[in-house]
Amino acid sequence: MTPIFWLGISFLLVASSLSVLLWVAVPAVQELARTARSAQRLLDMLSRELPPTLEAMRLTGLEVSELTDEMSESIRSAGSVVKQLDAGLQGVREQATNAQRTTRSLTAGVKAAWRSLHAAQPSTNNRSSSVPDSKDR
């Protein structure tokens, strides 16, 4: 009777272990099924939303590239305008310097002419006073 008793106890222990295992495994399997359904919904949503989002990002990148090109072109254009303005200012400086020189030369010429004109007039008066008139003789 001992071997049959031990055999019965073994079957009882195996049956109770399987029962406990099923009792614990069923909620875990149910939770796993809920998680799988949630993951499926997430993947479906990503497959619907991700391509348009990626397309929008690609278009935004193209627009940023176009804006960058336009900005670079504008900066180059502004640089050439600044160079032209600098060249114009240099020309104005040179013209102002030339005008200043011309004015100085003109002023010096007028002063020299004025001096020589005034210097010539008094000496003419002095000569005439030193030479006796024919009436006085």
VOKOL-290296 format. One line per 3 residues: their letters; for each residue x, y, z of C-alpha. Coordinates in pm, 1 decimal, m for minus. Each point is the difference from the previous one (the first is absolute). Layout:
% VOKOL-290296
a = X/Y/Z | ...
% end
This chain:
% VOKOL-290296
mtp = 0.0/0.0/0.0 | 280.0/226.4/40.6 | 86.6/26.1/m369.4
ifw = m362.9/67.1/m94.1 | m29.3/256.1/278.3 | 310.4/180.5/m122.7
lgi = m123.2/m21.3/m356.1 | m332.0/161.1/102.0 | 177.2/273.3/191.9
sfl = 222.8/64.9/m302.3 | m303.0/31.8/m229.0 | m167.3/226.4/253.3
lva = 308.1/221.4/23.8 | 38.2/15.9/m380.2 | m370.8/84.4/m41.2
ssl = 10.8/268.2/269.0 | 320.4/147.3/m149.6 | m159.2/15.0/m344.8
svl = m311.3/160.2/148.9 | 207.2/267.0/176.6 | 201.5/52.6/m316.5
lwv = m315.0/47.7/m210.2 | m156.1/219.1/268.9 | 308.3/230.2/m10.1
avp = 63.7/m27.2/m376.7 | m352.7/91.7/m116.7 | 10.7/364.7/127.3
avq = 354.4/38.8/m130.4 | m103.7/m129.4/m343.7 | m304.4/232.2/2.8
ela = 221.9/297.4/83.6 | 240.7/m104.0/m273.1 | m291.9/m13.6/m247.8
rta = m110.3/353.5/106.1 | 354.6/124.2/m47.5 | 19.3/m161.1/m344.3
rsa = m329.5/168.5/m103.7 | 128.8/336.2/128.6 | 326.8/m45.5/m188.6
qrl = m196.5/m88.2/m314.2 | m206.1/320.6/30.0 | 320.3/201.8/52.5
ldm = 163.5/m154.0/m307.0 | m313.2/62.4/m209.4 | m6.9/363.1/109.3
lsr = 371.5/37.5/m77.4 | m44.8/m153.9/m345.0 | m278.0/254.8/m70.6
elp = 164.4/308.1/153.7 | 371.2/m48.1/m60.7 | 13.2/23.6/m383.1
ptl = m183.7/337.6/m17.2 | 214.3/131.3/285.8 | 318.7/m110.9/m174.5
eam = m122.1/157.9/m325.2 | m72.4/326.8/181.7 | 347.1/m10.1/153.5
rlt = 154.6/m59.0/m343.7 | m192.7/293.3/m148.8 | 104.0/218.3/292.7
gle = 362.5/m95.2/m61.5 | m35.5/96.7/m367.6 | m156.5/333.9/95.3
vse = 280.6/66.7/247.0 | 254.2/m77.2/m274.3 | m174.8/240.5/m238.7
ltd = m10.0/271.1/266.1 | 367.6/m57.3/74.0 | 83.2/37.9/m369.4
ems = m207.1/319.9/m21.8 | 167.0/139.2/311.2 | 344.7/m80.8/m140.9
esi = m88.3/172.7/m326.1 | m134.6/302.9/187.5 | 314.6/17.8/210.7
rsa = 217.5/m16.7/m312.8 | m210.5/273.0/m161.1 | 25.4/215.4/311.1
gsv = 375.6/m52.8/m0.6 | 27.6/119.5/m359.3 | m215.3/304.2/82.9
vkq = 228.5/78.1/293.1 | 304.5/m31.2/m226.6 | m159.5/234.1/m253.8
lda = m87.7/244.4/274.9 | 354.6/m14.6/131.9 | 137.1/64.0/m348.2
glq = m240.2/293.4/m41.3 | 104.9/143.3/335.0 | 364.6/m34.9/m99.4
gvr = m75.5/188.5/m321.5 | m178.7/272.9/194.4 | 300.2/26.3/234.1
eqa = 234.3/35.0/m296.8 | m224.7/261.3/m160.5 | m21.2/191.8/327.9
tna = 380.1/m9.5/30.1 | 37.8/121.3/m359.6 | m258.0/274.0/59.3
qrt = 186.7/106.3/312.3 | 328.7/14.7/m192.1 | m164.2/195.6/m281.2
trs = m153.3/241.0/249.1 | 334.5/50.2/172.6 | 171.6/55.9/m333.7
lta = m270.1/242.4/m109.6 | 18.4/183.0/331.0 | 379.4/19.0/m19.6
gvk = m23.7/127.9/m360.3 | m255.9/265.3/93.4 | 211.6/110.9/295.4
aaw = 313.1/15.9/m216.7 | m186.7/196.7/m266.1 | m141.3/233.1/261.1
rsl = 342.4/58.5/153.3 | 163.9/59.8/m333.0 | m281.1/234.1/m105.1
haa = 29.0/203.2/320.6 | 378.7/m9.0/m8.3 | 4.7/137.8/m355.7
qps = m234.4/291.9/65.8 | 194.0/172.2/283.5 | 331.6/m22.3/m184.5
tnn = m156.5/172.4/m300.3 | m111.9/284.1/223.2 | 347.2/30.1/153.9
rss = 172.3/30.7/m339.1 | m231.0/269.0/m117.3 | 59.7/208.8/309.1
svp = 375.8/m27.6/m24.9 | 14.9/95.8/m368.1 | m59.3/376.9/m49.9
dsk = m288.1/98.5/m213.2 | 55.0/197.6/m314.5 | m216.8/276.2/143.9
dr = 239.5/48.1/285.9 | 299.6/63.6/m232.0
% end
